[in-house]
Amino acid sequence: MNVADAMTPRSELVVVEIPGSRNDVLEYIQDHGFSSVPVVKDVDGDEVYRGLVTRDDLIDQPDEDQLALLMREVPTVGADDDIVDAARTMVAEGSRRLPVVDGDELVGILTVTDVVRAIARGEVDGETEVGELATRSVNATHTATPLPVAEREIGLSGVPYAVVLDDDAAVAGMLTEVDILAVARVVEGEASTGDSIAEEDSEWSWEGIKATGARYLPTRNVEIPAEAVRHFMTEDLITVNATRTAREVAQELISNDIEQVPLVSGTDLDGIVRDVDLLEGL
C-alpha cells in the first residue's frame, strides 16, 4: 500500500500562509479538532511548503505570534513511498504526521490516524495482540488537579493525554490535549518577570519558584481555566484487554475518534494502547 492510498490530499487540507498569526492556527485547531496545520508560502504565484504548526507549539510558545517562528520542520515522504516505511519513519522520528511533498509542493499529509485507518480496514497487517504493543508507563493525573497544572504535566510527559484517577486510584476518565485546546483562549496583557505560578501557600504551587523582579512586559498568553480536571475530562471510556488485536483496537479508535485507550485486566489499569503503538505491529 502506498502513501497516496491513505493520505489526505492537498485539496482537502486546511493550510495557513506565511505571513500569518497564531490566532489563525488556534481557530482551525479549535474549530476542527486538528492536531496540526501545514504552513505554505506564495512564491511567484506557486504554493511552496514550509513546515507545520502543531497544538504543542501553540501551548509551548504562548508569546510568539509569527507563524514563521512557531512552525517546525518534520520529515516528509513521497506519494509513491510504501506506507509501512512511512509508519516506520513516524515511529523512529516521533512524528504524528508526515507532509507528502513533490519537490517543494505539498500534495497531501499522512497522519498516524491515516495509518490506523488502514489497519482498521485490513489494508495492512493488524493481527498482533495489543498486549505486545501497549505502553506500560502511563501518564496520570488526579480528578482535583487544576487544569493548567494538568496541562503542564501532559507537556512535560511528552504524551498527548493523562488518565484521570480518583481518590482510590481507580480510573475516572481521560484528559487529552484536544480537551485543553477546546477551552483555551488567547489573551493580551502584561506580566511581571517575577510573578510565580501560584501563591506560596497554594497546595498546587511548584516548589522553589519565587518572585524575583518587578519589570512588566507585554504578553500574549494561552489562558486555560483553573477549574479541576474532572470538569473537562471524558468520563465514559473505552477500554481494551491484552488479547484484542491491533485491527480490533484500530477500529475502536477510529469509530470513537480517539487516539488512545486504557489497557485493563479486570479493573486494574495495565497500560495504555496509543494509536502510534499500533504502528509498531507493522
ABEGO torsion letter per residue (X at the ends): XBAAAABBBAAABBBBBOBBBAAAAAAAAAAAGBABBBBBBBBGGBBBBAEBBBAAAAAABAABABAAAABBBBBBBBAABBAAAAAAAAAAAGBABBBBBBEABBAEBBBAAAAAAAAAAGABBAABBAAAABBABBBBBBAABBAAAAAAAAAAAGBABBBBBBAAGBBAEBBBAAAAAAABBBBBEBBBAABBABBAABAABBBGBBBABABBBBBBBBBBBABBAAAABBABBBBBBAABBAAAAAAAAAAAGBABBBBBBEABBAEBBBAAAAAAAX
